[in-house]
């Protein structure tokens, strides 16, 4: 009886806290299409830095969306081709724009992750603009994306980041992608990130506008060179320099589809164990926590009785309700909320796989590189 009460009411208490006491992360009220900031009196200079490795299938569309920005200030694009062997650089150069610089990246030195090494080279090539706009090679932007970012930065924000709309067309994406954004916001509530009096910091690596002077004061890209989760590492460094802002957007859209569960598994496994600071104890705690918060309510509703069964049913209902805002954002059926316990089970398996890959020396595998060694642990 006592275990049933614990496993019935403890998850319910956790879900009540998550819905009411964690900055209402699940509502996703931080959106770039809400509370539009005023335009600046002077449009600052911006250079977009695009790190790219083997992105020939999408790079032309990505760069074209950057060159089509309706920005009224000085704007240039630097593409750093990180040792691609698929014609990425040639596809970009074929656009023939004088506002585009295509730079061949140097070999990655020890102690650097590939993306951050490319970003560093892009910053060096950018010169001295007011802002550096880091954007991924598979993110296409609406023409007003940059104008909105600069307006949002105003005169005080040192980093403005948009969580791009991920591809959500295949069955695997319907199953896992909204929950991926949901779990990210649970770990890093956007409302807390956007408050100057809160230490929590996060960013979405696909679209980050950084004030160059603040980036230099933070030590530049070199200060975070070993981090697998580079966007959140950059956010921590930048928030020490001033206020930052993170929000959800439809203006930046990922062109990278995930055709099956295996592709999403690899995306998650690349950084999941790094999020746990490569700690076996944190791994065990995370897996136990997922089981308690997501699986126990279903087990209690199906196999317990009395108050424990009711508590389990309420917890399951609350988690389904919590997923509704992000399901609406992706225009999916609300019934996916009821499947969240199963979805969480898959993410638990991906997290365990991330740890196993690290132990086998294949941690942080991306674009054919294993980048997560012992010195890659986050600080």
C-alpha positions in Angstrom: 0.0 0.0 0.0 2.7 2.5 0.9 4.7 2.0 -2.3 1.5 2.4 -4.3 0.8 5.7 -2.6 4.4 6.9 -3.2 4.4 6.0 -6.8 0.9 7.4 -7.3 1.2 10.7 -5.5 4.8 11.6 -6.0 4.6 11.8 -9.8 1.4 13.8 -9.4 3.2 16.3 -7.1 6.1 16.5 -9.6 3.7 17.3 -12.5 1.9 19.9 -10.4 5.3 21.6 -9.8 6.3 21.3 -13.4 3.0 23.0 -14.6 2.8 25.6 -11.9 6.3 26.2 -10.5 8.8 26.0 -13.4 8.1 29.3 -15.1 5.2 27.8 -17.1 7.7 26.5 -19.6 5.2 24.4 -21.4 3.1 27.3 -22.5 5.9 28.6 -24.8 4.9 32.2 -24.3 8.3 33.5 -25.4 7.7 33.8 -29.2 9.2 36.1 -31.7 5.8 36.9 -33.1 4.5 38.3 -29.8 5.3 41.6 -28.1 7.2 42.9 -31.1 10.0 45.3 -30.0 10.4 48.7 -31.7 12.8 49.1 -34.6 16.2 50.7 -33.7 17.0 54.2 -34.7 20.2 52.9 -36.3 20.5 49.5 -37.9 23.9 48.0 -36.7 26.2 46.0 -38.9 25.8 42.3 -38.9 27.8 39.4 -40.3 26.2 35.9 -40.5 28.6 33.0 -39.8 27.5 29.7 -41.1 29.5 26.6 -40.1 29.0 23.8 -42.7 30.2 20.3 -43.1 28.7 18.1 -45.9 25.6 20.2 -46.4 25.5 20.3 -50.2 21.9 19.2 -50.4 20.6 22.2 -48.4 23.3 24.9 -48.4 22.1 26.8 -51.5 18.6 27.3 -50.1 20.1 28.2 -46.7 22.5 30.8 -48.0 19.9 32.1 -50.5 17.5 32.8 -47.5 20.3 34.8 -45.8 21.1 36.8 -48.9 17.4 37.6 -49.2 17.2 39.3 -45.8 15.5 42.7 -46.0 17.9 44.1 -43.4 18.5 47.8 -43.7 22.0 47.9 -42.2 25.3 46.6 -43.4 25.1 42.8 -43.8 27.5 40.1 -45.0 27.5 36.3 -44.9 30.6 34.1 -44.2 30.3 30.4 -44.9 33.0 28.3 -43.3 33.3 25.0 -45.1 34.5 22.5 -42.5 36.4 20.0 -44.6 33.4 18.9 -46.6 33.8 16.3 -49.3 30.4 16.7 -51.0 30.7 20.0 -52.8 29.2 22.2 -50.1 31.5 25.1 -50.9 30.9 24.9 -54.7 27.2 24.9 -54.2 27.4 28.1 -52.1 29.8 29.8 -54.5 27.5 29.1 -57.4 25.1 31.7 -55.9 27.6 34.3 -57.0 26.9 37.0 -54.5 29.4 39.7 -53.5 27.8 39.7 -50.0 29.0 36.1 -49.5 32.4 34.9 -48.5 33.1 31.2 -48.7 36.1 30.2 -46.5 37.7 26.8 -46.5 38.1 25.7 -42.9 41.5 24.6 -41.5 42.0 21.3 -39.9 40.5 21.0 -36.5 43.1 21.3 -33.7 42.9 19.1 -30.5 40.5 20.2 -27.9 38.0 21.8 -30.3 34.6 20.4 -31.4 34.2 20.7 -35.2 31.3 23.2 -35.2 33.0 25.6 -32.7 36.2 25.5 -34.6 34.3 26.5 -37.7 32.5 29.2 -35.8 35.8 30.6 -34.5 37.2 30.9 -38.0 34.0 32.6 -39.2 34.2 35.1 -36.4 37.8 35.9 -37.4 36.8 36.4 -41.0 33.8 38.6 -40.0 36.0 41.5 -38.9 34.4 44.0 -36.5 30.7 44.2 -37.0 28.3 45.1 -34.2 26.7 41.7 -34.2 27.6 38.1 -35.3 24.7 36.0 -36.4 25.4 32.3 -35.9 23.1 30.2 -38.0 23.3 26.5 -39.0 23.7 25.4 -42.5 20.4 23.6 -42.6 18.2 26.5 -41.3 16.3 28.6 -43.8 15.1 32.0 -42.7 12.2 34.3 -43.6 13.3 37.6 -45.1 12.6 39.5 -41.8 14.4 37.2 -39.4 17.5 39.3 -39.0 15.5 42.6 -38.6 13.5 40.9 -35.8 16.6 39.6 -34.1 18.3 43.0 -34.1 15.1 44.8 -32.9 14.8 42.2 -30.1 18.4 42.7 -29.1 17.7 46.5 -28.6 20.5 48.3 -26.8 21.1 45.8 -24.0 20.7 42.2 -24.9 24.0 40.5 -25.7 22.5 37.3 -27.2 19.1 36.7 -28.9 18.3 33.2 -30.0 15.4 31.6 -31.8 14.4 27.9 -31.5 13.9 27.0 -35.2 10.8 25.1 -36.3 12.1 21.6 -36.7 10.9 19.3 -39.5 7.8 17.5 -38.4 6.3 15.6 -41.4 7.2 12.0 -41.0 5.7 9.6 -38.5 8.9 9.4 -36.6 9.0 13.2 -36.3 5.3 13.4 -35.2 6.3 10.9 -32.5 9.4 12.5 -31.2 10.1 16.1 -32.4 7.5 18.1 -30.3 8.6 16.2 -27.2 12.2 17.1 -28.0 11.3 20.8 -27.8 9.2 20.2 -24.8 12.0 18.4 -22.9 14.5 21.2 -23.9 12.2 23.8 -22.4 11.6 21.8 -19.3 15.4 21.7 -18.7 15.8 25.4 -19.7 12.5 27.3 -19.2 12.5 30.1 -21.7 11.0 32.5 -19.1 13.8 31.9 -16.7 16.4 32.2 -19.4 15.0 35.6 -20.4 15.2 37.0 -16.9 18.3 38.9 -16.0 18.0 37.9 -12.3 18.0 34.2 -13.0 21.3 32.3 -13.6 19.8 29.7 -16.0 21.0 30.3 -19.6 20.3 28.5 -22.9 20.2 29.2 -26.6 19.2 27.3 -29.8 22.3 26.8 -31.9 20.5 27.1 -35.2 19.9 30.9 -34.8 21.9 33.0 -32.4 22.6 36.8 -32.7 25.6 37.7 -30.5 26.8 41.2 -29.7 30.4 41.1 -30.8 31.9 43.2 -28.0 30.2 41.0 -25.4 31.4 37.9 -27.2 34.9 39.1 -27.0 34.6 40.1 -23.4 33.3 36.5 -22.7 36.5 35.1 -24.1 35.2 34.4 -27.6 34.5 31.0 -29.1 37.7 29.7 -27.6 36.3 29.9 -24.1 33.8 27.2 -24.9 35.8 25.3 -27.6 35.4 21.8 -26.0 31.6 21.8 -25.5 29.4 19.4 -27.3 26.3 21.4 -26.3 27.8 24.5 -27.8 24.7 26.7 -27.9 24.0 26.5 -24.1 27.7 26.9 -23.4 27.7 30.1 -25.4 24.5 31.3 -23.6 26.1 30.8 -20.2 29.2 32.7 -21.3 27.1 35.5 -22.8 24.7 35.8 -19.9 27.6 36.6 -17.6 28.0 39.7 -19.9 24.4 40.9 -19.9 20.8 39.9 -20.6 19.9 37.2 -23.2 16.6 36.2 -24.8 15.4 32.8 -26.2 12.1 32.2 -28.0 10.2 30.0 -30.3 9.8 30.9 -34.0 8.2 30.0 -37.3 10.6 32.4 -39.1 13.6 30.0 -39.0 12.9 26.5 -40.3 15.0 23.4 -40.4 15.5 21.8 -43.8 16.8 18.6 -42.3 14.1 15.9 -42.2 14.3 12.9 -39.9 13.0 10.0 -41.9 13.1 7.4 -39.1 13.6 6.8 -35.4 17.3 5.9 -36.0 18.1 9.4 -37.3 16.4 11.1 -34.3 18.2 8.7 -32.0 21.6 9.7 -33.4 20.7 13.4 -33.1 19.7 13.0 -29.4 22.5 10.5 -28.5 25.1 13.0 -29.8 24.7 15.3 -26.7 22.4 13.5 -24.2 25.2 12.2 -22.0 27.1 15.5 -22.3 24.0 17.1 -20.7 24.5 14.8 -17.8 28.2 15.9 -17.6 29.3 12.4 -18.4 28.3 11.2 -15.0 27.1 7.6 -14.5 25.4 8.7 -11.3 23.5 11.4 -13.1 22.6 8.9 -15.8 21.1 6.6 -13.2 19.2 9.5 -11.7 17.9 10.6 -15.0 16.7 7.2 -16.0 15.1 6.7 -12.6 13.5 10.1 -12.8 12.0 9.4 -16.2 10.6 6.2 -15.0 9.0 7.8 -11.9 7.6 10.9 -13.7 6.4 9.3 -16.9 6.0 5.5 -16.5 4.8 5.2 -12.9 1.5 7.2 -13.4 0.5 4.8 -16.2 1.4 1.8 -14.1 -0.6 3.2 -11.1 -3.6 3.9 -13.2 -3.6 0.4 -14.8 -2.6 -1.8 -11.9 -3.3 0.1 -8.6 -6.6 0.9 -7.0 -8.1 3.6 -4.8 -6.3 6.9 -4.3 -3.1 5.7 -5.9 -4.9 4.8 -9.1 -6.7 8.2 -9.1 -3.4 10.0 -8.6 -1.8 8.1 -11.4 -4.6 9.0 -13.8 -4.4 12.7 -12.8 -0.6 12.7 -13.4 -1.1 11.1 -16.8 -3.7 13.7 -17.7 -1.5 16.6 -16.6 1.4 15.4 -18.7 -0.9 15.1 -21.7 -2.2 18.6 -21.1 1.3 20.0 -20.7 2.3 18.8 -24.2 -0.7 20.5 -25.9 0.9 23.9 -26.6 3.8 22.5 -28.5 1.5 20.0 -30.3 -0.5 23.0 -31.5 2.6 24.8 -32.6 3.4 21.8 -34.8 -0.3 21.3 -35.8 -0.5 17.8 -34.5 -3.3 15.9 -32.9 -3.8 16.5 -29.2 -4.0 12.8 -28.7 -0.2 12.6 -29.0 -0.2 14.0 -25.4 -1.4 10.6 -24.2 1.5 8.9 -25.7 4.1 11.0 -23.8 5.0 8.1 -21.4 6.0 6.0 -24.4 7.9 8.9 -26.0 9.7 9.4 -22.7 10.7 5.8 -22.7 12.3 6.2 -26.2 14.3 9.3 -24.9 15.4 7.3 -21.9 16.8 4.7 -24.3 18.5 7.3 -26.4 20.1 8.8 -23.3 21.4 5.3 -22.3 22.7 4.8 -25.9 24.5 8.2 -25.7 26.3 7.0 -22.6 27.2 3.6 -24.2 28.6 5.4 -27.3 30.7 7.6 -25.0 32.1 4.6 -23.2 32.9 2.9 -26.5 34.8 6.0 -27.6 32.2 7.1 -30.1 30.7 9.9 -28.0 29.5 13.1 -29.7 29.4 11.4 -33.1 28.4 13.9 -35.8 29.3 14.1 -39.5 31.7 11.2 -39.1 33.5 12.6 -36.0 33.6 11.3 -32.5 34.2 14.5 -30.5 33.3 13.8 -26.8 36.5 12.7 -25.0 37.1 13.0 -21.3 38.2 16.7 -21.8 34.9 17.4 -23.6 33.0 17.3 -20.3 31.0 20.5 -19.8 31.9 23.1 -17.3 
